[in-house]
């Protein structure tokens, strides 16, 4: 085989390897650039989740529920008497213990 052909093949192989390496580096850099955006989005979602949990806890607090019970639009609601409560027995699971 001629020496100039061997050198040409080596140069082409090196160029292809270098191109593949640079392409992988570009993909990695692009992923690294998206990480801060995703971190910010996750942080925002977590903060919203914490705020919503706080709102739910505040709404379900006994003090707030008592305030709602005093409002005129909920004035018609009363606790049921024991004789008005129906107890439905649970079915025993078939094939179980």
C-alpha positions as CSV (number, residue, x, y, z in Angstrom):
1,X,0.0,0.0,0.0
2,X,1.3,3.4,-0.8
3,X,2.4,5.7,2.0
4,X,0.3,8.7,0.9
5,X,-2.8,6.5,0.9
6,X,-2.0,5.3,4.5
7,X,-1.5,8.8,5.6
8,X,-4.8,9.9,4.0
9,X,-6.7,7.0,5.7
10,X,-5.2,8.0,9.1
11,X,-6.1,11.6,8.6
12,X,-9.7,10.7,7.6
13,X,-10.0,8.3,10.6
14,X,-8.6,11.0,13.0
15,X,-11.0,13.6,11.5
16,X,-14.0,11.3,12.0
17,X,-13.0,10.5,15.6
18,X,-12.4,14.2,16.3
19,X,-15.8,15.1,14.8
20,X,-17.6,12.4,16.9
21,X,-15.8,13.6,20.1
22,X,-16.7,17.3,19.4
23,X,-20.3,16.3,18.7
24,X,-20.6,14.4,22.0
25,X,-19.1,17.4,23.8
26,X,-21.7,19.7,22.2
27,X,-24.5,17.4,23.3
28,X,-23.1,17.4,26.8
29,X,-22.7,21.2,26.9
30,X,-26.4,21.6,25.7
31,X,-27.5,19.3,28.5
32,X,-25.4,21.3,31.0
33,X,-27.1,24.5,29.8
34,X,-30.6,23.1,30.4
35,X,-29.9,22.0,34.0
36,X,-30.2,25.5,35.6
37,X,-33.6,26.1,33.8
38,X,-34.9,22.8,35.1
39,X,-33.6,23.4,38.6
40,X,-35.4,26.8,38.6
41,X,-38.6,25.1,37.4
42,X,-38.3,22.4,40.1
43,X,-37.7,25.0,42.8
44,X,-40.8,26.9,41.7
45,X,-42.9,23.8,41.7
46,X,-41.7,22.9,45.2
47,X,-42.4,26.4,46.5
48,X,-45.9,26.3,45.0
49,X,-46.4,22.9,46.6
50,X,-45.4,24.1,50.0
51,X,-47.7,27.1,49.7
52,X,-50.6,25.0,48.7
53,X,-50.0,22.6,51.6
54,X,-50.0,25.6,53.9
55,X,-53.3,26.9,52.4
56,X,-54.9,23.5,52.8
57,X,-53.7,23.2,56.4
58,X,-55.0,26.7,57.1
59,X,-58.3,26.0,55.5
60,X,-58.8,22.7,57.3
61,X,-57.8,24.1,60.7
62,X,-60.5,23.8,63.4
63,X,-60.6,27.5,63.9
64,X,-61.3,28.2,60.3
65,X,-64.0,25.5,60.1
66,X,-65.7,27.0,63.2
67,X,-65.6,30.4,61.6
68,X,-67.3,28.9,58.5
69,X,-69.9,27.3,60.7
70,X,-70.8,30.7,62.1
71,X,-71.4,32.2,58.6
72,X,-75.0,32.6,57.5
73,X,-74.6,30.6,54.3
74,X,-73.7,27.6,56.4
75,X,-76.1,28.2,59.2
76,X,-78.5,25.5,58.0
77,X,-75.9,22.8,58.5
78,X,-76.2,20.9,61.8
79,X,-74.6,17.9,63.4
80,X,-76.7,14.8,62.8
81,X,-78.3,13.1,65.8
82,X,-77.1,9.6,66.7
83,X,-80.5,8.1,65.7
84,X,-80.2,9.7,62.2
85,X,-76.8,8.0,61.5
86,X,-77.1,4.7,59.6
87,X,-74.3,2.2,60.1
88,X,-73.7,-0.1,57.1
89,X,-71.9,-3.3,58.0
90,X,-68.9,-4.2,55.9
91,X,-69.0,-7.3,53.8
92,X,-66.5,-10.0,54.6
93,X,-64.1,-10.6,51.8
94,X,-64.6,-13.9,50.0
95,X,-61.7,-16.3,49.8
96,X,-59.9,-14.3,52.5
97,X,-59.1,-15.1,56.1
